[in-house]
Amino acid sequence: MSVVRVSLYTALVLIATIVLQVYTPATRGYFNLGEVAIYTVAALSSPLTAGIAGGVGSALADLLTGYGIFAPGTLVIKFTEGFVASLLISSFRKKLGAFSKLRIASVVIGVLLGILIAALGVALFTGEIELYSVPLSVMGVELTVLSAKFSLATWFWILIGLVIVISVTYIVVRARGESLSFVIPVLFSGLIMVTGYFLYEYFVSNPLQGIPPEEAFVEVPVNLGQALVGLTLSSPVITFVNRARG
C-alpha cells in the first residue's frame, strides 16, 4: 500500500465530499458526492486503501465543514463502505462468467431501491430543504457558488425513484465485461452506508443534538440517493480508467 496513493485517494474523497452539500434539517446532516470518489477508489485499489481513503477523507470533510458530530461515525461507516466495496469488486471480477445472473440481480436491486427511495421520500421527506456549496476564498473574498432553499413535493420523489430505476437499468444493460462486476458490490456497500448512518443518527447524533431519534428515518432516502448517484457517476469514470489502463 503506497502512502502517496492513499494520500491522493483520501484527498479525492475529501474534495468530492465538500464540493457540493445539501443540508438535511431533520438530522442536520448533508447529501454529498463523496460516494462517487469512494466507489471509484474501491474499483481501482485494494480494500484497505479504499477503506482508509473513504473513512479518513469523509471524516475530514465533516470536520472541515461544520459537521464534526458525524466525524466519528463517518470514519467507521465510510471505511467499511470503501473496504467492502473494493473487496466485493475484486471477488466479482473472478466470476465474470456469470454475466446473465449478475445482470438480472443488478436490475432487480436497482428497481427495489428506486421503489424504496420513492416510498420513503413521499412518506418522510417532503418540505423545505437548503442547497449550498462550501464558501470559496478568492483573494481574501469568500464566494458562495450555490445557495438556495426550496420545497420538495410528492411528485419529486416519484420522479427520483423512476430516475434511479432507469439509471441503474441503463448502467447494467450497457455494462460489458469487467464493468458489470462493480454494480452489485457498490449497491451492497451503499446499503451498509445507509444503515450505518441511520443507526448512528438514531442512537448518537440525534440525541446529542436534541433531535428526536426517529428523525433518522428522514435521511434514509437521502443516503440511498447518495449511493445511487455515486454508482451512476462513478460507473463511466471507472470504465474510462480501465480502458486507459488496458
Backbone as CSV, one residue per row, in Angstrom:
resi,resn,N_x,N_y,N_z,CA_x,CA_y,CA_z,C_x,C_y,C_z
1,MET,0.848,-1.197,0.000,0.000,0.000,0.000,0.880,1.242,0.000
2,SER,0.793,2.063,-1.047,1.600,3.257,-1.175,0.994,4.407,-0.370
3,VAL,1.829,5.051,0.451,1.374,6.185,1.254,0.927,7.332,0.350
4,VAL,1.680,7.559,-0.728,1.342,8.634,-1.661,-0.013,8.373,-2.302
5,ARG,-0.240,7.132,-2.724,-1.506,6.788,-3.370,-2.673,6.943,-2.397
6,VAL,-2.489,6.472,-1.166,-3.547,6.603,-0.161,-3.853,8.081,0.088
7,SER,-2.816,8.899,0.161,-2.999,10.328,0.395,-3.773,10.979,-0.743
8,LEU,-3.435,10.618,-1.973,-4.125,11.184,-3.136,-5.594,10.760,-3.161
9,TYR,-5.839,9.492,-2.885,-7.219,8.997,-2.875,-8.019,9.639,-1.738
10,THR,-7.366,9.833,-0.596,-8.040,10.481,0.534,-8.419,11.912,0.179
11,ALA,-7.513,12.618,-0.482,-7.788,13.993,-0.915,-8.931,14.021,-1.925
12,LEU,-8.972,13.029,-2.803,-10.043,12.936,-3.807,-11.403,12.790,-3.124
13,VAL,-11.464,11.914,-2.126,-12.722,11.710,-1.386,-13.115,12.988,-0.656
14,LEU,-12.132,13.647,-0.033,-12.393,14.893,0.691,-12.983,15.954,-0.234
15,ILE,-12.372,16.142,-1.375,-12.833,17.170,-2.323,-14.228,16.849,-2.842
16,ALA,-14.448,15.584,-3.193,-15.768,15.186,-3.707,-16.856,15.380,-2.660
17,THR,-16.502,15.215,-1.393,-17.484,15.324,-0.313,-17.861,16.769,-0.009
18,ILE,-16.925,17.700,-0.174,-17.211,19.089,0.191,-17.608,19.967,-0.990
19,VAL,-17.432,19.489,-2.214,-17.687,20.343,-3.374,-19.160,20.723,-3.491
20,LEU,-20.058,19.846,-3.037,-21.485,20.163,-3.047,-22.145,19.483,-1.846
21,GLN,-22.851,20.259,-1.047,-23.516,19.712,0.133,-24.968,20.182,0.170
22,VAL,-25.872,19.228,0.409,-27.289,19.545,0.541,-27.683,19.271,1.991
23,TYR,-27.969,20.320,2.713,-28.273,20.231,4.141,-29.614,19.538,4.387
24,THR,-29.644,18.622,5.366,-30.871,17.939,5.769,-31.265,18.439,7.157
25,PRO,-32.243,19.351,7.256,-32.594,19.944,8.548,-32.983,18.923,9.618
26,ALA,-33.670,17.856,9.225,-34.189,16.899,10.215,-33.084,16.245,11.040
27,THR,-31.918,16.013,10.442,-30.819,15.365,11.159,-29.578,16.244,11.233
28,ARG,-29.637,17.401,10.541,-28.501,18.318,10.454,-27.299,17.660,9.791
29,GLY,-27.581,16.716,8.909,-26.551,16.091,8.092,-26.612,16.670,6.686
30,TYR,-25.993,16.000,5.715,-25.989,16.555,4.365,-25.772,15.483,3.297
31,PHE,-26.364,15.729,2.145,-26.122,14.928,0.944,-24.828,15.429,0.311
32,ASN,-24.035,14.520,-0.252,-22.786,14.937,-0.894,-22.414,13.950,-1.998
33,LEU,-21.345,14.267,-2.695,-20.900,13.437,-3.825,-19.712,12.546,-3.451
34,GLY,-19.492,12.356,-2.170,-18.345,11.565,-1.731,-18.349,10.138,-2.221
35,GLU,-19.552,9.557,-2.383,-19.627,8.161,-2.847,-19.051,7.979,-4.244
36,VAL,-19.123,9.015,-5.065,-18.535,8.923,-6.410,-17.052,8.595,-6.301
37,ALA,-16.367,9.318,-5.421,-14.930,9.090,-5.236,-14.653,7.768,-4.532
38,ILE,-15.450,7.443,-3.516,-15.218,6.205,-2.762,-15.367,4.988,-3.661
39,TYR,-16.402,4.947,-4.482,-16.617,3.794,-5.358,-15.551,3.718,-6.448
40,THR,-15.126,4.875,-6.931,-14.059,4.885,-7.940,-12.759,4.347,-7.346
41,VAL,-12.414,4.817,-6.163,-11.210,4.345,-5.488,-11.313,2.850,-5.183
42,ALA,-12.506,2.400,-4.772,-12.705,0.984,-4.447,-12.450,0.093,-5.653
43,ALA,-12.804,0.582,-6.840,-12.625,-0.217,-8.052,-11.192,-0.200,-8.558
44,LEU,-10.413,0.765,-8.089,-9.061,0.930,-8.614,-7.958,0.570,-7.635
45,SER,-8.327,0.201,-6.397,-7.300,-0.047,-5.392,-7.665,-1.229,-4.506
46,SER,-6.850,-1.455,-3.484,-7.077,-2.561,-2.550,-8.150,-2.187,-1.536
47,PRO,-8.756,-3.175,-0.868,-9.764,-2.884,0.151,-9.269,-1.954,1.255
48,LEU,-8.034,-2.164,1.740,-7.516,-1.330,2.817,-7.329,0.113,2.359
49,THR,-6.802,0.287,1.161,-6.619,1.632,0.619,-7.961,2.342,0.456
50,ALA,-8.942,1.640,-0.099,-10.272,2.221,-0.293,-10.923,2.551,1.046
51,GLY,-10.715,1.681,2.037,-11.284,1.918,3.355,-10.690,3.154,4.016
52,ILE,-9.371,3.268,3.977,-8.707,4.420,4.599,-9.097,5.714,3.895
53,ALA,-9.052,5.705,2.570,-9.408,6.907,1.807,-10.850,7.319,2.066
54,GLY,-11.746,6.337,2.063,-13.155,6.641,2.289,-13.417,7.141,3.694
55,GLY,-12.860,6.456,4.687,-13.103,6.837,6.072,-12.453,8.150,6.459
56,VAL,-11.167,8.289,6.188,-10.429,9.488,6.592,-10.866,10.707,5.774
57,GLY,-10.988,10.533,4.452,-11.381,11.650,3.600,-12.758,12.197,3.961
58,SER,-13.704,11.305,4.218,-15.067,11.730,4.563,-15.125,12.347,5.952
59,ALA,-14.393,11.770,6.907,-14.384,12.310,8.268,-13.752,13.707,8.291
60,LEU,-12.694,13.900,7.513,-12.085,15.226,7.425,-13.065,16.241,6.853
61,ALA,-13.865,15.806,5.872,-14.872,16.700,5.294,-15.878,17.130,6.352
62,ASP,-16.301,16.204,7.198,-17.221,16.548,8.288,-16.604,17.597,9.210
63,LEU,-15.348,17.383,9.564,-14.670,18.292,10.498,-14.460,19.677,9.891
64,LEU,-14.151,19.728,8.608,-13.824,20.995,7.958,-15.049,21.817,7.579
65,THR,-16.208,21.183,7.495,-17.398,21.909,7.028,-18.483,22.043,8.094
66,GLY,-18.102,21.833,9.365,-19.037,22.094,10.440,-19.947,20.947,10.831
67,TYR,-19.606,19.739,10.414,-20.415,18.567,10.756,-19.618,17.598,11.631
68,GLY,-18.820,18.162,12.531,-17.925,17.358,13.343,-18.603,16.282,14.167
69,ILE,-19.857,16.486,14.514,-20.564,15.488,15.331,-20.714,14.161,14.594
70,PHE,-20.649,14.212,13.251,-20.775,12.990,12.461,-19.428,12.317,12.199
71,ALA,-18.319,13.031,12.440,-16.990,12.537,12.054,-16.643,11.150,12.604
72,PRO,-16.875,10.865,13.899,-16.532,9.519,14.397,-17.312,8.413,13.672
73,GLY,-18.611,8.637,13.493,-19.415,7.645,12.782,-19.003,7.533,11.337
74,THR,-18.736,8.677,10.706,-18.321,8.689,9.305,-17.040,7.897,9.090
75,LEU,-16.078,8.067,10.004,-14.800,7.364,9.882,-15.014,5.861,9.788
76,VAL,-15.867,5.321,10.647,-16.128,3.879,10.671,-17.009,3.457,9.493
77,ILE,-18.068,4.210,9.264,-19.034,3.842,8.217,-18.407,3.894,6.834
78,LYS,-17.725,4.992,6.529,-17.139,5.134,5.192,-15.928,4.222,4.994
79,PHE,-15.204,3.931,6.084,-14.118,2.943,5.969,-14.714,1.592,5.571
80,THR,-15.779,1.199,6.271,-16.415,-0.089,5.986,-16.981,-0.117,4.578
81,GLU,-17.604,0.983,4.166,-18.184,1.055,2.824,-17.119,0.867,1.749
82,GLY,-16.016,1.620,1.859,-14.950,1.506,0.866,-14.282,0.148,0.879
83,PHE,-14.032,-0.374,2.080,-13.373,-1.677,2.215,-14.224,-2.786,1.599
84,VAL,-15.513,-2.810,1.949,-16.408,-3.859,1.445,-16.604,-3.733,-0.059
85,ALA,-16.769,-2.508,-0.554,-16.950,-2.309,-1.995,-15.756,-2.853,-2.770
86,SER,-14.551,-2.516,-2.332,-13.344,-2.984,-3.014,-13.195,-4.497,-2.928
87,LEU,-13.487,-5.049,-1.746,-13.375,-6.498,-1.549,-14.339,-7.247,-2.456
88,LEU,-15.584,-6.769,-2.535,-16.588,-7.435,-3.364,-16.303,-7.264,-4.857
89,ILE,-15.833,-6.090,-5.235,-15.494,-5.869,-6.648,-14.409,-6.850,-7.075
90,SER,-13.406,-7.012,-6.236,-12.329,-7.955,-6.534,-12.862,-9.376,-6.657
91,SER,-13.787,-9.750,-5.774,-14.372,-11.085,-5.798,-15.225,-11.305,-7.039
92,PHE,-16.020,-10.287,-7.401,-16.906,-10.413,-8.555,-16.130,-10.473,-9.863
93,ARG,-14.970,-9.847,-9.901,-14.164,-9.874,-11.113,-13.705,-11.296,-11.450
94,LYS,-13.654,-12.143,-10.427,-13.241,-13.524,-10.639,-14.399,-14.405,-11.119
95,LYS,-15.610,-13.821,-11.143,-16.789,-14.598,-11.524,-17.512,-13.968,-12.706
96,LEU,-16.730,-13.406,-13.628,-17.328,-12.689,-14.739,-18.073,-13.591,-15.712
97,GLY,-17.944,-14.909,-15.552,-18.662,-15.817,-16.453,-20.155,-15.794,-16.228
98,ALA,-20.568,-15.407,-15.033,-21.999,-15.415,-14.696,-22.644,-14.082,-15.041
99,PHE,-22.456,-13.617,-16.286,-22.969,-12.321,-16.696,-24.472,-12.197,-16.546
100,SER,-25.194,-13.199,-17.033,-26.655,-13.098,-17.049,-27.220,-12.991,-15.638
101,LYS,-26.704,-13.765,-14.710,-27.188,-13.724,-13.326,-26.851,-12.387,-12.665
102,LEU,-25.632,-11.893,-12.911,-25.247,-10.597,-12.357,-26.134,-9.486,-12.894
103,ARG,-26.448,-9.567,-14.174,-27.255,-8.533,-14.811,-28.663,-8.500,-14.232
104,ILE,-29.268,-9.675,-14.131,-30.634,-9.776,-13.604,-30.684,-9.309,-12.156
105,ALA,-29.735,-9.769,-11.343,-29.703,-9.391,-9.932,-29.513,-7.888,-9.771
106,SER,-28.664,-7.288,-10.600,-28.413,-5.856,-10.519,-29.655,-5.043,-10.855
107,VAL,-30.366,-5.452,-11.887,-31.589,-4.745,-12.281,-32.642,-4.853,-11.181
108,VAL,-32.817,-6.058,-10.634,-33.807,-6.259,-9.568,-33.493,-5.375,-8.362
109,ILE,-32.222,-5.328,-7.963,-31.824,-4.498,-6.831,-32.082,-3.021,-7.129
110,GLY,-31.763,-2.599,-8.356,-31.996,-1.214,-8.742,-33.464,-0.829,-8.686
111,VAL,-34.327,-1.715,-9.168,-35.773,-1.455,-9.140,-36.269,-1.354,-7.693
112,LEU,-35.836,-2.276,-6.852,-36.264,-2.266,-5.453,-35.787,-0.998,-4.737
113,LEU,-34.567,-0.565,-5.023,-34.054,0.648,-4.400,-34.818,1.883,-4.874
114,GLY,-35.146,1.913,-6.158,-35.916,3.035,-6.686,-37.275,3.137,-6.022
115,ILE,-37.941,2.016,-5.864,-39.248,1.990,-5.203,-39.115,2.400,-3.737
116,LEU,-38.073,1.891,-3.077,-37.864,2.202,-1.661,-37.602,3.687,-1.447
117,ILE,-36.749,4.276,-2.282,-36.438,5.695,-2.146,-37.678,6.551,-2.386
118,ALA,-38.450,6.220,-3.430,-39.666,6.984,-3.723,-40.654,6.893,-2.562
119,ALA,-40.833,5.690,-2.021,-41.796,5.496,-0.935,-41.367,6.242,0.334
120,LEU,-40.087,6.133,0.691,-39.598,6.818,1.884,-39.611,8.328,1.706
121,GLY,-39.263,8.780,0.516,-39.262,10.211,0.249,-40.651,10.811,0.377
122,VAL,-41.644,10.128,-0.202,-43.024,10.601,-0.132,-43.516,10.599,1.312
123,ALA,-43.173,9.559,2.058,-43.683,9.418,3.421,-42.964,10.304,4.431
124,LEU,-41.651,10.536,4.209,-40.870,11.166,5.271,-40.161,12.462,4.911
125,PHE,-39.938,12.700,3.639,-39.022,13.790,3.294,-39.591,14.729,2.251
126,THR,-40.715,15.349,2.550,-41.254,16.410,1.724,-41.191,17.702,2.532
127,GLY,-41.064,18.802,1.860,-40.952,20.077,2.570,-39.719,20.844,2.138
128,GLU,-39.307,21.824,2.943,-38.219,22.722,2.571,-36.845,22.120,2.859
129,ILE,-35.925,22.279,1.914,-34.528,21.883,2.124,-33.634,23.041,1.703
130,GLU,-32.378,22.964,2.115,-31.405,24.004,1.795,-30.281,23.403,0.972
131,LEU,-29.967,24.032,-0.148,-28.905,23.576,-1.038,-27.810,24.635,-1.061
132,TYR,-26.569,24.222,-0.790,-25.490,25.195,-0.807,-24.161,24.517,-1.066
133,SER,-23.215,25.303,-1.508,-21.853,24.816,-1.697,-20.967,25.455,-0.643
134,VAL,-19.844,24.830,-0.367,-18.918,25.355,0.633,-18.317,26.663,0.124
135,PRO,-18.316,27.750,0.936,-17.745,29.030,0.501,-16.287,28.879,0.070
136,LEU,-15.939,29.537,-1.019,-14.571,29.511,-1.519,-13.920,30.864,-1.264
137,SER,-12.669,30.849,-0.840,-11.942,32.086,-0.585,-11.092,32.431,-1.801
138,VAL,-11.427,33.553,-2.450,-10.698,34.004,-3.631,-10.123,35.390,-3.342
139,MET,-8.801,35.474,-3.218,-8.115,36.736,-2.931,-8.694,37.418,-1.693
140,GLY,-8.962,36.617,-0.669,-9.455,37.160,0.586,-10.956,37.392,0.628
141,VAL,-11.632,37.117,-0.481,-13.084,37.315,-0.541,-13.767,35.953,-0.592
142,GLU,-14.735,35.743,0.315,-15.452,34.472,0.338,-16.607,34.498,-0.651
143,LEU,-16.650,33.479,-1.504,-17.694,33.383,-2.515,-18.487,32.102,-2.318
144,THR,-19.796,32.208,-2.313,-20.665,31.033,-2.247,-21.240,30.816,-3.638
145,VAL,-20.819,29.749,-4.291,-21.225,29.487,-5.669,-22.705,29.167,-5.754
146,LEU,-23.207,28.423,-4.770,-24.604,27.993,-4.828,-25.246,28.087,-3.454
147,SER,-26.423,28.700,-3.377,-27.161,28.787,-2.130,-28.633,28.992,-2.458
148,ALA,-29.466,28.043,-2.040,-30.892,28.136,-2.366,-31.720,27.307,-1.400
149,LYS,-32.976,27.714,-1.232,-33.942,26.964,-0.449,-35.164,26.694,-1.308
150,PHE,-35.686,25.471,-1.228,-36.884,25.151,-1.988,-37.605,23.979,-1.338
151,SER,-38.823,23.750,-1.775,-39.642,22.685,-1.192,-39.702,21.480,-2.120
152,LEU,-39.763,20.300,-1.534,-39.877,19.058,-2.295,-41.288,18.514,-2.142
153,ALA,-41.916,18.207,-3.262,-43.280,17.683,-3.262,-43.277,16.182,-3.536
154,THR,-44.440,15.570,-3.440,-44.568,14.123,-3.638,-44.083,13.699,-5.010
155,TRP,-44.443,14.478,-6.032,-44.064,14.098,-7.401,-42.545,14.024,-7.580
156,PHE,-41.813,14.850,-6.800,-40.358,14.856,-6.915,-39.776,13.494,-6.564
157,TRP,-40.277,12.893,-5.475,-39.737,11.605,-5.036,-40.126,10.475,-5.971
158,ILE,-41.315,10.572,-6.554,-41.711,9.574,-7.546,-40.790,9.664,-8.763
159,LEU,-40.488,10.904,-9.156,-39.576,11.114,-10.283,-38.187,10.583,-9.964
160,ILE,-37.718,10.860,-8.740,-36.402,10.369,-8.326,-36.349,8.840,-8.383
161,GLY,-37.425,8.204,-7.898,-37.486,6.738,-7.942,-37.382,6.207,-9.355
162,LEU,-38.104,6.851,-10.275,-38.071,6.435,-11.682,-36.683,6.649,-12.289
163,VAL,-36.079,7.774,-11.960,-34.735,8.069,-12.475,-33.734,7.027,-11.998
164,ILE,-33.845,6.634,-10.742,-32.936,5.632,-10.178,-33.113,4.298,-10.887
165,VAL,-34.367,3.878,-11.058,-34.632,2.603,-11.736,-34.081,2.633,-13.160
166,ILE,-34.357,3.704,-13.878,-33.904,3.823,-15.266,-32.378,3.884,-15.335
167,SER,-31.772,4.657,-14.415,-30.311,4.814,-14.426,-29.594,3.498,-14.160
168,VAL,-30.036,2.790,-13.118,-29.399,1.514,-12.784,-29.599,0.512,-13.911
169,THR,-30.818,0.459,-14.450,-31.096,-0.478,-15.552,-30.219,-0.156,-16.756
170,TYR,-30.082,1.129,-17.067,-29.256,1.538,-18.210,-27.796,1.142,-17.998
171,ILE,-27.294,1.418,-16.795,-25.902,1.079,-16.496,-25.665,-0.412,-16.630
172,VAL,-26.610,-1.208,-16.102,-26.460,-2.663,-16.128,-26.544,-3.199,-17.550
173,VAL,-27.506,-2.695,-18.314,-27.681,-3.168,-19.695,-26.485,-2.797,-20.554
174,ARG,-25.946,-1.600,-20.343,-24.813,-1.137,-21.128,-23.483,-1.741,-20.675
175,ALA,-23.445,-2.208,-19.431,-22.189,-2.721,-18.873,-21.702,-3.938,-19.638
176,ARG,-20.436,-3.978,-19.886,-19.817,-5.103,-20.572,-18.583,-5.546,-19.785
177,GLY,-18.364,-6.838,-19.773,-17.164,-7.363,-19.151,-17.007,-6.949,-17.711
178,GLU,-15.838,-6.410,-17.406,-15.486,-6.092,-16.039,-16.357,-4.989,-15.442
179,SER,-16.940,-4.140,-16.299,-17.756,-3.032,-15.801,-18.926,-3.525,-14.963
180,LEU,-19.455,-4.691,-15.321,-20.610,-5.221,-14.601,-20.249,-5.681,-13.199
181,SER,-18.977,-5.940,-12.961,-18.565,-6.531,-11.687,-18.673,-5.574,-10.500
182,PHE,-18.841,-4.274,-10.758,-18.902,-3.365,-9.611,-20.311,-2.891,-9.286
183,VAL,-21.331,-3.263,-10.068,-22.685,-2.776,-9.823,-23.238,-3.298,-8.498
184,ILE,-23.281,-4.611,-8.327,-23.818,-5.195,-7.095,-22.945,-4.850,-5.885
185,PRO,-21.603,-4.919,-5.973,-20.785,-4.509,-4.823,-21.045,-3.077,-4.376
186,VAL,-21.219,-2.177,-5.335,-21.479,-0.778,-4.994,-22.841,-0.631,-4.328
187,LEU,-23.854,-1.308,-4.859,-25.190,-1.235,-4.263,-25.184,-1.816,-2.854
188,PHE,-24.482,-2.924,-2.659,-24.433,-3.553,-1.342,-23.691,-2.681,-0.338
189,SER,-22.544,-2.143,-0.743,-21.780,-1.289,0.168,-22.541,0.005,0.449
190,GLY,-23.323,0.461,-0.532,-24.155,1.638,-0.312,-25.194,1.402,0.763
191,LEU,-25.755,0.204,0.792,-26.731,-0.142,1.827,-26.070,-0.180,3.210
192,ILE,-24.806,-0.582,3.250,-24.064,-0.553,4.514,-23.954,0.883,5.008
193,MET,-23.650,1.795,4.092,-23.540,3.212,4.445,-24.866,3.752,4.968
194,VAL,-25.957,3.434,4.271,-27.284,3.914,4.662,-27.657,3.399,6.054
195,THR,-27.433,2.116,6.271,-27.757,1.509,7.569,-26.884,2.082,8.675
196,GLY,-25.605,2.274,8.376,-24.679,2.810,9.373,-25.077,4.198,9.843
197,TYR,-25.414,5.068,8.898,-25.808,6.425,9.279,-27.148,6.452,10.002
198,PHE,-28.058,5.586,9.598,-29.341,5.533,10.300,-29.119,5.179,11.771
199,LEU,-28.308,4.160,12.031,-28.046,3.737,13.407,-27.289,4.818,14.185
200,TYR,-26.317,5.450,13.535,-25.534,6.492,14.213,-26.410,7.688,14.561
201,GLU,-27.255,8.091,13.619,-28.135,9.226,13.878,-29.187,8.884,14.935
202,TYR,-29.717,7.680,14.866,-30.785,7.288,15.799,-30.269,7.205,17.238
203,PHE,-29.086,6.614,17.402,-28.585,6.360,18.754,-27.556,7.378,19.255
204,VAL,-26.930,8.136,18.348,-25.844,9.025,18.786,-26.100,10.497,18.429
205,SER,-26.012,10.834,17.146,-26.014,12.250,16.774,-27.337,12.963,17.034
206,ASN,-28.456,12.313,16.745,-29.735,12.971,17.010,-29.963,13.237,18.501
207,PRO,-29.773,12.247,19.376,-29.926,12.522,20.812,-28.977,13.612,21.315
208,LEU,-27.720,13.617,20.822,-26.755,14.626,21.255,-27.154,16.031,20.819
209,GLN,-27.885,16.130,19.707,-28.305,17.426,19.195,-29.716,17.814,19.637
210,GLY,-30.330,16.963,20.452,-31.681,17.247,20.901,-32.737,17.023,19.843
211,ILE,-32.429,16.172,18.867,-33.363,15.858,17.782,-34.013,14.513,18.082
212,PRO,-35.324,14.371,17.858,-35.971,13.074,18.081,-35.263,11.973,17.288
213,PRO,-34.920,10.855,17.909,-34.200,9.780,17.214,-34.869,9.318,15.933
214,GLU,-36.227,9.295,15.931,-36.941,8.787,14.759,-36.760,9.656,13.519
215,GLU,-36.240,10.876,13.706,-35.970,11.731,12.546,-34.861,11.138,11.671
216,ALA,-34.152,10.152,12.196,-33.108,9.485,11.409,-33.692,8.820,10.170
217,PHE,-34.976,8.466,10.225,-35.624,7.855,9.061,-35.636,8.804,7.872
218,VAL,-35.679,10.107,8.151,-35.771,11.105,7.091,-34.566,11.049,6.160
219,GLU,-33.399,10.753,6.725,-32.192,10.774,5.905,-31.949,9.458,5.159
220,VAL,-32.764,8.454,5.405,-32.597,7.181,4.699,-32.723,7.367,3.183
221,PRO,-33.799,8.005,2.674,-33.872,8.180,1.221,-32.769,9.076,0.677
222,VAL,-32.328,10.042,1.482,-31.236,10.923,1.053,-29.957,10.116,0.847
223,ASN,-29.635,9.263,1.809,-28.418,8.467,1.709,-28.517,7.377,0.644
224,LEU,-29.724,6.843,0.465,-29.917,5.891,-0.628,-29.674,6.579,-1.972
225,GLY,-30.214,7.775,-2.089,-29.988,8.542,-3.316,-28.514,8.855,-3.515
226,GLN,-27.823,9.137,-2.424,-26.397,9.427,-2.485,-25.619,8.226,-3.022
227,ALA,-25.987,7.035,-2.570,-25.332,5.816,-3.048,-25.603,5.594,-4.533
228,LEU,-26.854,5.848,-4.955,-27.208,5.643,-6.360,-26.540,6.671,-7.258
229,VAL,-26.447,7.903,-6.800,-25.729,8.930,-7.555,-24.256,8.541,-7.661
230,GLY,-23.718,8.006,-6.580,-22.335,7.544,-6.597,-22.112,6.471,-7.638
231,LEU,-23.032,5.518,-7.718,-22.937,4.455,-8.719,-23.028,5.023,-10.128
232,THR,-24.015,5.895,-10.341,-24.254,6.444,-11.684,-23.060,7.251,-12.202
233,LEU,-22.463,8.065,-11.335,-21.370,8.924,-11.773,-20.014,8.230,-11.774
234,SER,-19.837,7.254,-10.883,-18.542,6.564,-10.846,-18.415,5.533,-11.969
235,SER,-19.537,5.025,-12.452,-19.513,3.993,-13.491,-18.723,4.406,-14.733
236,PRO,-19.032,5.552,-15.357,-18.249,5.933,-16.536,-16.794,6.255,-16.223
237,VAL,-16.538,6.774,-15.011,-15.161,7.088,-14.627,-14.335,5.810,-14.538
238,ILE,-14.889,4.805,-13.882,-14.197,3.531,-13.727,-13.969,2.872,-15.082
239,THR,-14.998,2.909,-15.944,-14.876,2.323,-17.279,-13.773,3.010,-18.077
240,PHE,-13.721,4.334,-17.996,-12.702,5.101,-18.720,-11.301,4.751,-18.236
241,VAL,-11.129,4.711,-16.918,-9.812,4.414,-16.349,-9.356,3.004,-16.725
242,ASN,-10.283,2.044,-16.665,-9.939,0.660,-17.009,-9.508,0.545,-18.467
243,ARG,-10.199,1.280,-19.338,-9.825,1.249,-20.755,-8.464,1.913,-20.975
244,ALA,-8.224,2.991,-20.249,-6.941,3.695,-20.386,-5.791,2.830,-19.920
245,ARG,-6.077,2.015,-18.889,-5.044,1.112,-18.364,-4.701,0.029,-19.352
246,GLY,-5.791,-0.436,-20.007,-5.608,-1.651,-20.748,-5.334,-1.598,-22.163
